[in-house]
């Protein structure tokens, strides 16, 4: 059953994914229009800090909390392991 918490959790997943895409491709956007550099550099620094320090992005626990409130199971791994690794390395391989 779809609840408000499910919709919010799915929205967090979308925001998380779009942030990762922005970090990866935002340099091209900043090259096109220099104003974007002021948004891209902090985003890239944050993403680098999360990865290099082994921190957990605050969006992951927020998504898990919303999923639990919706009666769904959260997950123990990070966002990348949960959603992106299965896309890159499908179980059928």
Buried (B, 14 or more C-beta within 10 A) or exposed (E): EEEEBBEBBBEBBEEBEEBBEBBEEBBEBBEEEEEBBEEBEEBBEBBEEBEEEEEEBEBBEBBBBBBEBBEBEBBEEBBBEBBEEEEEEEEEE
